[in-house]
Amino acid sequence: MSAVQPDVDAVIVGAGFTGLYTLYRLRKGGFNTRCFDAAGGVGGTWYWNRYPGARCDIESMQYSFQFSEELQQEWRWKERYASQPEILSYIEHVAERFDLKRDITFDTRIEAATFDEDNDLWVIETNGGETVRARFFIMSVGCLSAPIRPTFEGESDFKGEVYQTSLWPKKKVDFTGKRVGMIGTGSSAIQSAPLIAQEAEHLYLYQRTPNFVVPAQNRYLSDEEVAEIKSDYKGFRAKAYSGLTAFLFPRHDQSLFDLPPDERRARLDDQWEIGGLPFLGAFNDILLSEGANAEVARYWRSRIDEIVEDPKIADLLTPDEFFGCKRLCAGTDYYETFNRDNVTLVDVSGKGIQRFTENGLLAEDLDYDLDVIIYATGFDAMTGSVTRIAITGTNGLTIQDKWADGPHTYLGLTTSGFPNMFNLVSVGSPSVLATMVTGAEQHGDWVGDCMEYMRDKGLSRIDATVQAEADWDAEVTRAASASLRMQCDSWYVGSNVEGKARVFAPYIGGWPPYIQKCTEVVANGYEGFELR
Ligand code: N01
């Protein structure tokens, strides 16, 4: 028995979907748990990303919890793809309904955590000066929650308003009559630009690299379709759970080359009408075959040419990389926005944005007068939210050193040398390639079960073996190497952060094999772990 006892069984960092579910699960298991979040409320990414147009691109009936039949029956999603305010209301509802807030400390950031090897517990420090000792340290900090903002010369000279999509203020920002400059053309810019353009006097979009933007084809959900899913929500979820990404979408298990050219086009047209991420389901080799991918990219070019009136702008908006290599964006009227007189696409792929000035910014040697500048510049994805915390495991090893050449995990859940620490729905697991909410439940349950097992057996320490971790790393790499996604720059491989090791961070081998592996590990008495 350890000499020093923990204050609580577990500390959870983050009160988004994953943190909330894990808190619920651990409470159900009889564990005394505290959760901390730097935000003023629950919601994680949905708390911070309040920019106009913020919306999920997984269907709302699937991007929601399934652990409670009552909850999924009583909540009525309005739209096919829920908006940020609706998702935040849902998460708040969940927190209230299951009385979760009483264990959450808001407005508090975890700054450091050190493993106490003599007592098998974590010593966790908050920015408020509090120290908490916990047997288990559970990271549910999200994959896209460490915002990055490039620095430009003269930033403090600019006299106008400055915003960042990922740290958007709670109050409505009024763009009426304003000249707005937006830096970046990833999903956040793609969702917000069409709405900002409707309000602003002029919108300048500074684009370094274009993205493929699938029309979301969002719409209100009818009572009939909601009722149909709710009539057998369990069955619907089970079907999704057995699929490659843990959510259902029209997917054709057929190569592009299995169809004659006119039928290929018809298939792509159909998927365009369906909209959103399902576009990738048009054929099973879009991300595996360069030839299939090139044909889809050509189709894309023709679509952009049809929509965008100015051929030079259409050209600029057309990516020259593999289709779907970067995270696909789902938008509403994005390409159409460039036909507006008050929208200018500025190509900054050459000299880039050179500096901020008193009245705006200088880009590609031209001065732009602006009232508002918005950074839509993304995140230190996957690892950033973990490595921003000073975490020290056994023998003084820090997480920053351990992951200096890329993340190393066993099942994504653990990293060797950091006993009793779990990192949920992030690197090394399907996370961003499946639905995060289903991932939250699966990981929350896995950790809850593991903690119960350890309690039952009187164990106080679990650590992945070096070998099990090396084997899992190899599996993560093997799975990624088959995908064209390895071949372009994107946050999936960390290339949007200078100096970051290039590693495909999530596990792309598919949801079913991942679940099978997690289940087998448990069935074999936590194979690959050292328990004591
Ligand atoms: O960030 P991004 P995001 N000068 O990294 C540009 C999820 N998400 O917040 O590509 C000029 O995609 C950068 O240019 P480049 C989703 O998974 C989901 O938009 O490096 N530009 C890029 O255009 C998504 O993939 C939704 O050449 C600079 C942009 O900034 C992920 O979050 C909605 C620059 C960053 O794009 C991230 O999306 C929103 C510079 N110095 C987000 N530095 C949904 O729809 C960077 N850029 C669910």
Boltz pocket constraint, residues with backbone or C-beta under 6 A from the ligand:
constraints:
  - pocket:
      binder: B
      contacts: [[A, 55], [A, 56], [A, 57], [A, 58], [A, 144], [A, 150], [A, 165], [A, 183], [A, 184], [A, 185], [A, 186], [A, 187], [A, 188], [A, 189], [A, 191], [A, 206], [A, 207], [A, 208], [A, 209], [A, 327], [A, 328], [A, 330], [A, 348], [A, 352], [A, 353], [A, 376], [A, 377], [A, 378], [A, 379], [A, 491], [A, 496]]
      max_distance: 6.0
